[in-house]
């Protein structure tokens, strides 16, 4: 029993973007390819998506995570700048378990 408990402690929860809904002020923007690549490839250590924020910052998108009050769903709200316009990305997160 103790071994099982220790194994559970060693496992860390990870998250990955499963689906994205994007919108902008005039709904005329498309999510840039490099942003989609980051969203599809990057695993995150928490629902505050620090790894995605870091990568999008390095690409110049000035991302901003927005905390929501609904913690029951795994929806993450993220704002990025595309040119001179801000784009809202609502990301459905998938829960992963890794060692």
C-alpha positions in Angstrom: 0.0 0.0 0.0 2.8 2.4 0.9 4.5 1.8 -2.5 1.3 2.7 -4.3 1.0 5.9 -2.3 4.6 6.9 -3.1 4.0 6.2 -6.8 1.0 8.5 -6.8 3.0 11.3 -5.2 5.6 11.0 -7.9 3.1 11.5 -10.7 2.5 15.0 -11.7 -0.6 16.3 -13.4 -0.1 17.8 -16.9 -2.4 19.5 -19.3 -2.6 19.9 -23.1 -4.9 22.0 -25.3 -7.6 19.8 -26.7 -9.7 22.4 -28.6 -9.6 26.1 -29.3 -12.4 28.6 -29.9 -11.1 32.0 -31.2 -12.8 35.3 -31.6 -11.7 38.9 -32.2 -13.5 42.2 -32.3 -14.6 42.0 -35.9 -14.2 38.2 -36.2 -11.9 38.7 -39.2 -8.7 37.3 -37.7 -7.4 33.7 -38.0 -5.3 32.1 -35.3 -1.7 32.4 -36.6 -0.1 29.0 -37.5 2.8 29.4 -35.0 0.3 30.1 -32.2 -1.7 26.9 -33.1 1.6 25.0 -33.2 2.3 26.1 -29.6 -1.2 25.4 -28.5 -1.2 21.9 -30.0 2.4 20.9 -29.0 3.0 22.3 -25.5 2.1 20.4 -22.4 1.5 22.5 -19.3 2.2 22.0 -15.7 -1.0 23.8 -14.6 -4.2 25.3 -15.9 -2.5 28.7 -15.7 -0.6 27.5 -18.8 2.8 29.1 -17.9 4.7 27.1 -20.6 2.3 28.4 -23.3 2.5 32.0 -22.0 6.3 31.8 -22.1 6.5 30.4 -25.7 3.9 32.9 -27.0 5.7 35.8 -25.3 9.0 34.7 -27.0 7.1 34.8 -30.3 5.9 38.4 -29.6 2.2 37.9 -29.1 2.0 39.5 -25.7 -0.3 36.8 -24.2 -2.4 37.4 -21.2 -4.0 34.6 -19.1 -7.4 35.5 -17.7 -8.5 33.7 -14.5 -12.1 32.5 -14.5 -14.3 31.8 -11.6 -15.5 28.5 -13.0 -13.0 25.9 -11.9 -15.1 22.9 -12.7 -14.4 23.1 -16.4 -11.0 22.9 -17.9 -11.5 26.0 -20.1 -8.5 28.4 -20.2 -9.0 32.0 -21.4 -6.1 33.6 -23.1 -5.7 36.9 -24.9 -3.0 37.5 -27.6 -2.2 40.4 -29.9 -2.3 39.8 -33.6 -1.1 42.9 -35.3 -3.0 45.8 -33.7 -6.0 43.7 -32.6 -6.5 41.5 -29.5 -7.8 38.0 -30.0 -9.5 35.8 -27.4 -8.6 32.2 -27.3 -10.8 29.9 -25.1 -8.9 26.6 -24.8 -10.4 23.3 -23.7 -7.7 21.6 -21.7 -7.2 17.8 -21.6 -5.8 16.4 -18.3 -2.8 14.1 -18.7 -0.9 12.1 -16.1 2.9 11.7 -16.5 5.6 10.4 -14.3 
